[in-house]
C-alpha cells in the first residue's frame, strides 16, 4: 500500500537534496542553464527525472513577479460567437507566452466585479471584458490595481477602456436596409432582453425611423424565438420579413416557421446577426451580418500582449461587419 508521502509532489528542496546542490543552483538550472556547468546540469536533471519533479508556476511567479495569466469575463459560453472569440484569443495569447483564464458573468455587472476580483487574486495581469456596461465597483478595482483592461464586442472610441469590437448599431442598420431594399416594409424585429445587454440595446437603436417595425423581446434561445413567432402570427400576420438581432433567434425562428409550414423566403424572409457556423448549414441557409469574432480574438490578444509586455496602451479598434447573403431572403 502506498504511503501518504509517496503522493506528495516533489519540490525544489527535494531536487537539491537528491542532486547534492543548493536550491539556488537548481533554480539556475531551470531558468538560466547556460550559467551552470554541464556536470551539474546532468546531476540536477537526473534528480528531476527520478523524483518526477514538475516546476511550479506559482513558485516561478513569486520569484519573477509575473504569472503571465490573462482573465477574460464573458456573459456565457453557451454561444458559438463567444466560443469562436475565446478560441482565437486563447490561441494567440498562447503564441505570446500568456495563459487565459475564463469566467462567465451571465451579463450581470455585479457578478462580473466579483469574478474580476477573483482573477486579480490569482494574479491576472490583464482583464478582457464584453461590452461597455460596468459597475462602479469594477471601475474602482481596475483603478486600484492599475489593471490593463480591454472591452470587446463593442466599439466606442470614447470609452474609458480601450474597445476592440463592432459598431453594433451599424450592423443592425445594415441588415434592415438590406430587407428594405428587397421591398419589405412590414418587418418584425426579434431581440433578446435589453436590460443588461448593451450590445442588444445598440443594435435595437440602429433601427429607428425606417419602415414599419414590430418589436418582439424574448429570451436568446430557440424556445424564445418560437414564442416570438407565435406572438407575431397572433398580432401582425401581415409581416413579410423577420430581422433577428442574433443568429440564435434566427435559427429558432427558422425551426418554428418550418413547423408552421411557412415557406422561406417565398412567404417570409429571415435575416440574423452573428454568422454562426450553423447559419450557413441550415436549410435554407440564413442571410446574416457577419461579426468577425476570430479577428476580434486575435486583435485583442495582440493588444493585451503589447500592453502587459511593453506598456503600449491599445488604440480603440473598429472591426468591420459584413452582409452575408444566403437563401433565407
PARONU-119812 format. One record per residue: residue in one letter; z, x, y of N, C-alpha, C, CB in turn. Coordinates in steps of 0.001 Angstrom, whole numbers, plus 500000, padded with zeros to 6 digits. Each point is the difference from the previous one (the first is absolute). Glycine has a CB too. Layout:
N
AZXYZXYZXYZXY
...
END
This chain:
329
X500000500840498800500000499160501200500000500877501252501226498172498752
X497928501548502216499908500822501199501254499837500839497501499797499980
X502953501324500626501158499935500874499587499469501369501076501915498762
X499931497711502020499715499503501331499300501063500845501985498482499833
X498472502790500044499439501057500824498547500290499671502262500957500175
X497278498709498609498630500294499626499006499153500785500803500629497732
X499694498314502899499132499130500777500030500352501488500374498199498313
X500465502771502063500123500372501398498787500820500431502514499966499808
X496972499711501352498848500722500527500420501385500467498928497833500686
X500309503188498907500297501374500403499792500158501499499327500845497724
X501476500046502891499863500239501429499738501481500268501522498050500482
X498403502324500783499693501381500366501036500979499462498872499150502046
X502393500432497975501051500896499506499822500275498506501571499119501759
X498042499846497475499771500201498573498872501003499766500801497662499552
X498132502212501216498869500923499864500422501412500393498385498123500475
X502386502004500622500454501313500445500884500661498950499871499220502372
X501041500001497050500888500539498972499230500444498768501812498524500843
X497224500651498727499232500318498789499091501206500187500077497597499396
X499445502636501823499077501114500232500683501228500567498220498342500363
X503096501568499929500753501148500469499698500417501429500051500719497679
X499578498307503152499725500306501404500790499029500868497678500885499445
X502201499248501873500720499120500913499223498707500222501031501998501117
X499679496998499403499351498742500352498920500234501049502113498750499464
X498172502138501486499020500304501050498721500590499406501880500385501622
X498280500438497341498813500588499373499174498930499291501233502170499712
X499432496898499599499271498902499363499236499207501055501732499866498165
X498916499872502984499340499264501071498766500739500499502201499021500654
X497912502312499462498841500785500449498872499949498973501536501513501287
X498796498510497432498983499907498960499244498675500119501398501460498481
X499307497473501841499375498679500096499189499823501274501864499104498650
X498629501483502461499395499708501296499157501141500572501915498511500401
X498479502716499350499245501164500506499901501050498889500787499560502394
X498493500126496527499967500896498830499440501388500293499744497984498618
X499434502165502405499425501311500321501058500995500470497870498856500602
X503308500637499787501073500886500465500900500478498861499941498811502185
X499752500797496593500843500334498837499180500833499014501370497865500290
X499281503075499051499289500857499045499510499181498804501405501972500717
X497563498526498625499414499294498860501012499818498882497769500934500596
X503060500076499150500967499891498908501048498933500288499633502412499470
X500776497490501794500973498972500369499381498612499890501142501626501537
X497612498247498914499314498707499877499918499573498539498666500501502072
X501012500445497053499882499670498574501336499556499417498132501647499802
X502960499046500589501321499641499487500407498604500474500640502433499967
X499112497282501310500355498690500539499137498916499356500699501064502182
X497996499198497646499125499004499392500406499713498562498144500755501488
X502290500271497792500452499790498621501221499086499965499106502260499362
X501824497931501599501186499141500065499605498571500385501422501995500628
X497645497868500292499524498665500410499419499261498803499517500853502325
X499647499861496881499385499369498838501046499613498960497919501319500419
X503048499554499352501009499729498973500904498834500388499939502411499360
X500343497477501932500919498953500462499279498713500407501536501800500765
X497118498214499139499204498849500448500357499630501444499869499153497617
X500257501873503208500397499787501391498837499465500811501684501833499809
X498597497110500988499029499452500937500597500104501396499030498412498250
X500292502263502687500562500138501350500277498648500637498778502151500250
X502320497739500458500402498747500652499396499902501391502138499995498690
X497133498906501531499449499774501330501108499832501027497985498941498972
X503114500429500609501122499802500923500597501331500425500483497794498930
X499660503127500097500544501317500335499060500744500946501177500086497776
X497542499834501959499037500662500874500057499436501415498532500424498021
X501659498264502084500033499390501326501230500462500785498759498006499098
X502331502229500208501197500510500672499722501382500574501479498670498452
X497829502151500781499708501359500440498959500030501119500560500803497706
X498445498324502190498879500061500942500143499044501173498577500665498110
X502281498315501737500096498966501026498847499022499966501225501607501384
X497965498424497560498824499140499861500059499256498664498632501579501439
X500928497154498584499860499241498752498543499746499664502202498928500432
X496917501146500592498577499700499838499782498569499484499574502442499554
X501328496658500809499917498592499608499613499157501207501733500353498195
X497321498736501587499592499033501016500303498596499469498172501560500891
X502409497596499937500326498642499593498993499004500554502412500629499903
X497141498442499256499084498928500428500682498657499783497959501407499435
X502056497764501598500592498665499932498879498984500131502206500809500983
X497574498396497964498924499006499988500590498638499637498280501766499358
X501072497152501071500543498669499709500092499701498513499063499250502149
X499935501164497079499952499638498581499093500968499258500412497574500555
X499781502512498130499064500729499141499074499029499284501687501837499691
X498567496859500495499236498966499302498775499601500807502103499170498920
X497144501830501499498790499768500785499133501239499883501200498440501618
X497555501375497965499131501146499731499712500813501256498983498717498131
X501084500673503050499727500749501218501061501070500209498878497989501003
X502398501695498700501062500994500113499905501016498869501472498306501122
X498137501259497689499845500931498880498935501043500309500704498199498405
X498170501367502153498933500937500361500471500974501065498292498270499425
X502392501210501580500517500847501070500986501030499466499680498118501607
X501289501422497592501036500900499499499438501029499024501667498173500303
X497336501427498895499391500948499081499330501141500747499663498158498362
X499573501509502680499342501034500801501017500836500765497989498531500209
X503045500809500307501044500689500747500722501016499117500277497975501457
X500124501588497350500746500888499097499158501189499565501320498041499204
X497409501697500484499119501075499560499800501049501090498856498384498484
X500920501147502737499758500941501104501267500750500378498186498510500844
X502956500802499174501258500693500281500265501067498942500907497932501114
X498798501747497622500179500971498934499164501243500214500497498138498461
X498278501667502021499134501149500287500590500861501111498000498667499281
X502804500731501584500663500738501079501366500544499572498798498558501649
X501593501244497094501289500481499539501163499104500357499081502234500188
X500635496493500110501047499044500337500090498911498930499646500465502453
X501548499002497349500228498939499020500267498681500719500916501678498345
X498706497222500996500133498667500600501045499184499262497607500077500730
X503285499295500023500957499036499472499715498665500686501779501804499548
X498085497126499662499577498698500506501156499010499933497635500461499271
X502519498740501775500973498907500014499305498742500496501930501604500399
X498444497246499049499412498725500421500998499238500866498584499909497903
X500877499317503046500849499342500995499867498485500019499816502046501336
X499202497386497968499708498567500052499737499532501428501418499672497969
X498116501240502872499698499641501375501215499713500869497909499114499137
X503278501256500413501240499705500719500427501241500790500702498313498223
X499325501635503118500365501178500797501396500541499683498524499120501784
X502412500000497880501352500472499677500016500767498681500962498049501248
X498302501441497760499888500724498725499297501333500227499933497820498717
X499059502173502124499288501241500307500965501045500559497891498689500444
X502974500889500464500962500930500588500952500552498949499839498762502160
X500676500352496979500921500455498948499342501024499078501152497782500101
X497621501938499517499331500907499070499533501278500694499280498024498654
X500411501873502637499683501209500759501222500925500040498319498713501401
X502857500704498762501222500805500009500188500710498660501037498409501651
X498666500896497252500126500634498686499010501147499851500774497825499033
X498019501985501485499017501079499936500457501202500823498174498306499672
X502405501429501489500563501084500814501110500703499233499426498755502115
X501401500453497192501135500571499270499566500943498876501285497943500549
X497549501797498847499535500893498930499139501134500538500074498078498423
X499815501998502905499334501149500587498553499806500367501539501304498722
X498002497455501418498609499782500411499739500728501317499953497749498829
X498892502896501249499642500750501200499102499199500944500207502091498669
X499311496767500876499182499126500839500016498611499389498521501927500747
X501196497064500080499923498619499541498632499423500340502493499724500290
X496981499472498788498754499273500210500321498521499834498548501948499165
X501115497249501837500335498578499991498730499170500155502281500494500970
X497832498200498764498868499080500103500197499081501196499638500092497504
X499321499779503315500074499093501127500812500566501154499772498129498409
X500466501012502593500648500456501232501232499159500360497771500807500790
X502819498539498220501216499223500243501193500744499410498691497826499980
X502203502650500872501169500768499568501271499336500537498632502147499948
X502472498158499406501293499577500529500515501072500966500510498677497879
X500345500942503071500584501006500902500759501086499239500178498239501761
X500452501384497123500740500975499197499068501050499404501704498242499481
X497084501334500126499029500969499480499640501007501096499078498270498385
X500663501239502805499648500895501105501137500960500321498498498231500922
X502734501289498995501143500883500258500091501084498934501220498108501114
X498518501520497637500034500979498909498960501095500229500795498212498411
X497998501386501946498931500982500236500359500892501186498285498395499068
X502263501014501997500367500792501176501121500975499673499301498109501479
X501685501432497758501147500843499666499580501182499138501492498000500140
X497642501754498896499598501049499052498758500759500446500994498637498194
X498355500886502884498737500585500467498975500037498863501259501393501696
X498707497525497574499175499918498796498537499749500353501979499145498722
X497102501709500843498574499684500160499684498677499312499426502460500110
X499997496592500625499759498657499480498602499543500407502473499460500107
X496752500088498900498639499534500222499910498549499546499055502342499700
X500344496804501128499783498590499649498552499819499545501771499240501669
X498038500032497240498677499821499416499621498514499942500332502103498653
X498418497639500935499459498643499834499852499246501315501034499962497760
X499150500738503345499955499362501316499634501082501011501745498224499355
X497352501461501567499682500959501052500509499486501337497972500776498727
X502833500047501923500486499698501341500243501344500681501072497759499290
X498033502613501604500077501314500636501266500167500832497518500057500041
X503121498836500368501181500065500858501313499838499236498595499104501826
X501338500792496860501225499798499219500865501257500045498796498374498487
X502513501449501374500931501118500153499886501048498899501516498432501139
X497918501197497700499698500974498958498481500094499858502191499512498782
X497289501630500804498548500085499787499546498972498961500053502454500589
X498863496851499702499447499012499065498692500526499409501074498107501303
X498773501658497412498764500322499291499636498745499220500523502528499827
X498466496745500636499703498735499333498854499266500643502357499855499348
X497610498841500435498867499158500370500328499154501223499269499947497606
X499665499582503023500131498962501013499926498668499261498954501451501860
X502189498005497796500040498772499203499388498820500738502042500853498876
X498107499124502443499408498928500798498480500030499901501959500085501566
X497471501094498570498548500146499919499476499697498601500116501708501808
X500670498612497159499562499748498623499810498508499743501204502069499261
X499759497125501161499873498554499772498905499394500869502427499902499409
X497443500614501812498943499498500868498624500300499410501498500312501989
X498360500846497399498731500367499371499656499020498881500409502419500567
X500592497183498652499766499041498917499603498638500563501654501227498555
X499043498333502493499698498698500586498606499973500625502441499667500424
X497216501385500284498677500048500644498887499977498964500985501279501912
X499259499324496924498990499957498940499808498568499503500595502354499326
X500502496921500459499880498610499551499277499148501042502114500261498666
X498219499927502599499343499236501052498507500324500051502148499961501308
X497511501301498431498586500372499997499240499319498866500616502194501019
X500112497357497971499397499263498884500071498487500236500634501875498441
X499594497739502806499997498594500435501192499192499490497538500146500054
X503567500522499648501238499287499655500783499747501289500082501072497676
X500190497670502605500764499628501188501358499401499653497852499616501181
X502306499893497602501262499399499542500578500920498929499205497608500511
X501799503192499886500468501108499156501509499882499789498135501496500853
X502265498639497889501426500062499667500444501457499997499842497874498619
X501359502367501873500576501346500011501256499986499150499058500494502305
X500919500253496589501177500141499141500696501316500371498906498655498096
X502367501256502214500733501222500342501406499953499424498652500240502104
X501933500940497729501353500095499480501031499737501085499199501628498298
X502092498366501336501067499792500987499919501052501104501469498994498216
X498719500595503021499839500919501127501324500439500617497827498918500439
X503277500488499123501288500282500652500338501482499932500784497697499419
X499007502944499416500353501415499849498779500840499634502310499326499298
X496527500253501132498775500690499598499130500214501230500098498981497679
X500076502170502998499275500236501246498500500157499768502045501079500925
X497553499446497908498558500123499734499371498608499886500373502212498809
X500315496853500546499482498642499872499943499312501363500922499874497664
X500086500342503162499987499407501338498826500543500818502507499736499908
X497236501546499968498889500593500746498669499435499521501340502095500336
X498503497731498346498755499435499480499809498566500487500183501476497977
X500890497776502053499900498615500455499657499945501488501658499304498241
X498857501633502527499754499987501448498546500287500339502346500730500353
X496920499893498717498606500306500258499065498826499846500499502248499264
X500023496584500383499140498855499689499975498933501087500469500445497631
X500272499749503434500111498962501026498683499833500752502447500504500231
X497220498245500090498897499716500890498625500011499379501394500935501697
X498525499043496971498689500010499355499958498953498895499720502448500537
X499308496619499554499812499019498944501151499010499895498669501688498794
X501187497408500260501062499036499697500776500534498806498644498028500900
X502582502403499356500800500656498967501161499109499588499359502254500906
X500926497755497796501144499289499441500854501037499258498689497781499779
X502512502476500733500847501047499432500924499452498918499899501210502179
X500220499562496733500884499647498892500849501223499670498337498294499074
X502954501619501220500918501090499655500535499760498595500636500345502436
X499370500697496754500440499861498617500503501340499486498354498130499622
X502199501883499182500460501252499404498814500889499660502028498839499082
X498178502467501003498933500959499666499916500183498492500331501184502199
X499308497732497115499882499992498546498824499111499613502497500396499715
X497078499712499027498963499093499505500471498560500084499145501789498470
X502139497995501202500546498648500040500016499466501431501399500509497974
X498921500374502974499986499587501393498609499599500455501918501508500422
X497066499230499115498619499665500350499592498653499404499452502448500113
X500944497309498644499677498721499356500626498837500771499862501156497761
X501363499034502697500667498966500802499237499754501297502220500653499012
X497299500428501623499254499859501245498690499259499775501038502108500838
X498299498152498026498761499277499687500291498511499844499054502049498865
X502027497630500442500390498584499835500213499348501366501083500533497774
X499667500142503111500267499441501322498720499880500820502298500981499924
X496789499963499887498724499953500703499217498745499641499958502495500041
X499927497207498678499228498840499582500696498686500362499054501371498142
X502254498688502035500724498803500427499790499714501481501698500437498228
X498204500627502594500029499803501453498685500289500705502368500569499885
X496781500263499534498766500388500701498868500228499004501360501048501840
X498196497897497481498981500162498961498618500368500538501277498368498669
X498538501574502672498703500351500567499809501503500180500017497811501144
X500998502985498542499931501460500146498875500561499126502485500095500495
X496785500898500049498906500623499236500254501458499663498460498435501107
X502621502148499436500285501410499723501501500237500085497741500691500906
X502727500257498267501411500394500019500071501482500326500635498207498306
X500089502114502749500289501387500363501421500311499580498379499937501950
X501766500967497091501320500401499507500375501335500634499642498766497805
X501525501324502787500413501220500675500578501019499038500429498664502031
X499329501131496683500361500942498941499122499708498799502397500190500828
X497154500851498477499205499787498797500798499327498888498652501990500618
X502669498173499389500825499301499010499804498495500151501700501880500007
X498312497640501226499770498579500243498564499611499677501759500039501772
X497293500839498512498601499689499695499795499844498496499276501253502054
X501329499599497154499881499891498545500674498732499494499937502498499824
X501247497206500692500678498767499595499213498768500376502159501162500243
X497230498854500953499175498871500422498771499863499107500804500301502357
X498604500827497271498834499978499116500339499321498673499148502109501076
X501984498264498345500407499411498717500185498481500129501124502174499369
X499532497399501709500264498570500176498706499235500298502314500545500838
X496788500041499911498719499340500260499189499859498712500003500926502339
X500035500103496813499355499890498692500597498827499207499556502499500000
X501770497394500029500672498937499245499561498619500487501967501522499633
X497732498392501651499571498730500581498471499813499935502000500100501514
X497327500841497819498532499932499846499270500032501341500342498699497903
X500227502019503046499340500211501290499099501219499869501945498970501294
X496792500858499024499042501091499858500077500948501204498493498493498644
X501631502788501039500105501048501020498758500893499889502571499951499936
X496662500234501148500250499568501376499282498705500385500308502381500558
X499075496916498490499179498828500346500800498926500725498580500481498019
X502634499248501512500821498954500614501133500567500850499441498532498079
X500916502696501675501082500611500765499792501520500032501600498117499354
X498380502452501843499965501458500142501435500526500046497773499899501241
X502376501345498322501338500581499883499929501470500396500635498371498153
X500296502062502715500058501395500423501451500443500057497860499755501316
X502391501520498389501358500534500024500105501212500896500347499144497706
X500824501476502265500254501266500701500820500891499071499929498873502303
X499624502329497461500652501060499215498975500790499207502078498615499842
X497014500666499444499094500580499016500777500587498823498350500492501827
X502451498651497528500660500408498765498960500219498911502078498727500645
X498184502162498388499030500236498930499586498726499269500981502251499742
X499930496810500075499700498760499276499034499102500779502260500136498930
X497638500045502372499101499165500789498536500288499679501721499923501805
X497988501326497857498624500369499659499600499494498626500230502011501432
X500733497862497665499689499597498625500198498514499755500651502265499280
X499853497000501701500162498543499851498628499342499913502190500058501276
X497793498672498254498734499262499954500162498665500728499380501105497800
X499840498705503272499149501011500627500846501071500697498194498271500312
X501199502892499876500718501074500689500298499569501436498877501754498546
X502249498736501965500526499479501266499605500878501181501914499006498750
X497458500376502245499755500658501276501350500294500653497750498824500277
X502378502351500337501302500383500524499856501044501097501036499486497782
X500057500756502912500084501099500962500736501142499321499989498418502009
X499338502695497856500608501142499303500982500729500912497928500248498594
X503294499923500915501008500829500654500106501288499187501293497969500920
X498210503152499578499943501233499194501384500602499758497728500432500930
X502972499050498068501378500416499736500083501447499542500543497651499413
X498456502794499824500013501390499512499884500969501176498959499272497808
X500123500446503101499878500855501186501303500014500790497539499508500107
X503104499339500005501269499936500724501058500875499323499434497669500767
X500601502315497897500959500828499284499757501479500230500191498219498294
X498544502191501666499662501415500189500337500445501421498165499800498285
X501439499419502703500256500384501391501488500009500315497788499046500637
X502951500021498781501448499977500221500657501235499391499962497486500013
X499638502881498781500559501191499350499720501252500824499703498910497760
X499071501224502726499654501177500801500821500051501288497678499946499045
X502496498888501588500759499949501249501463500374499775498442498231500848
X502152501238498076501404500310499697500158501481499676500352497657499145
X498714502886500077500066501422499666499978500869501255498862499512497825
X500218500206503079499916500793501221501269499870500837497516499708499985
X503088499110499971501215499765500793501190500772499422499134497719500633
X501105502149498053501198500622499427499837501505499795500503497838498882
X498269502620500916499796501429499738499709500802501260499161499383497762
X500127499999503201499562500749501185500425499356501314498076500789498669
X502748498146501240500528499324501179498884499512500929502050501421499829
X496847498116499576498899499434500769500126498476499973498490501987499459
X501820497413501689500159498542500080498645499326499817501991500257501540
X497880498794497508498694499359499764499565499134501178500489500014497555
X498208499922502646499423499046500936499783498669499270498875501873501328
X501235496996499370499655498718499357498559500056499501501631498747501492
X498135500616497365498650500050499423499573498608499544500373502388499268
X498475497167501251499452498694499647499012500163498854500305499169502370
X499933500097496539499113500024498842499076498791500067501735501219498601
X496969499023501317499028498915500091500096499052498807498494501514501293
X501213497225498947499883499003498924498535499608499865502360499127500421
X497273500372498395498595499742499716499830498638499333499589502470499778
X499387496814500648499637498747499359499227500306498714499931498800502247
X500580500702496624499334500164498704499477498633499586501500501965499320
X497186497842500758499397498700499712499709499902498506498990499889502325
X501556499051497060499779499787498566499530498559499775501774501736499404
X498506497703499443499397498742499603500742498744500460499142501231498082
X502055498916502455500811498815500276499693499361501355501767501002498583
X497298499576502187499640499408501298498489499831500077502024501050501105
END
